[in-house]
Amino acid sequence: MAIALAPKILLLDEPTAGMSPRETERTAKIVRGLASTIAVVLVEHDMDMVMSISDQITVMHRGRIIAEGTPKDIQQNVEVREAYLGTAA
């Protein structure tokens, strides 16, 4: 419904929560397609999905931004790894 209103920005909160892997893949393709014409801000915990469709990522931990950058930047960020994996290794 939001797309029908021709927005300039679309905010999505956990759009793939509860979806099967196939549904998640299809949703990711739709979101990526939308991002070619409008800005999409996505809050999502499925990191595979986030990494596959994002141009830029902002990572928050305990209410503050700890990293911003491309998916590759985020994957290599020591602070992100420590916060979410418990280790920088």
N, C-alpha and C positions, 0 to 999 in steps of 0.2 A: 504494500500500500504506500509505503514511503517513497518508493521510486516513481509512482504515478504522479507525485506532486513536484517532480523535477527538482530535487534538492541540490544544493551546492556541496553539502557535506552529509554523510550518512554515518551515524554512530551505532555501532553494533556491540552488544554486551553478550559475550559467550554464545555466539550464534550456532555453534556446533555441539553445545552441551547435550548429552544424551543421545547423540547420533551414532549410527554405525560407521565404521571406517569408509564404506562406500558413500554414504550420505554426506559425511564430512568432506570427502574428496570432491563430490559434486558441488557442495556449498562453497568450498574454497575456489573452485573454478568460476562460479557465479560472482563471488566477491571480487576476485581478481579482474574479471571483465568489467564490473562496475567501476573499479578504480581507474579505468582508462578514461572515464568521462566525468567522474565526480570524486571528491576527496572522501576516503573511507577511514574512519577511526575505529579500531577494533580492540576490544578488551577480550582476551582469550587466554586460556591456560593450556591449550593443546599446542605445545611448542613446535611439533612437526608442521601443523597447519600454519602457524604464525611464520615460521621460517620459509615455508614454501610460497607464501603470497605477499610478503611484506617487502617494501622498498626501504623503509625506515622503521626502526623499533625503538621505543622508549621502555626501559625496564624500571619498575618501581619496587622497592623493598622497604617495608615498615614505614610507609608514608612519604618516602623521598625517592627522587630519581637517582639511580645508581649508574645508569648507562644509557647512551643514545647512539644509534648508528645503524649500519647495514646489518643484515642477518649475520654475515661473516664477522663483523666487528663484535656483535653481541656474543656469538659462540666462542670467541677468543678472549672475552673480557674476564679477567681474574675476579673482579668483585662480583660479577653475575654468577660465576661458577661457585664461588664461596657461599654466596647467599642461597642459591638454589640447589646446589649439589653437596654442600658441606665441605668442599675441597676445591682447590685450584688445579688439581691434577687432572 
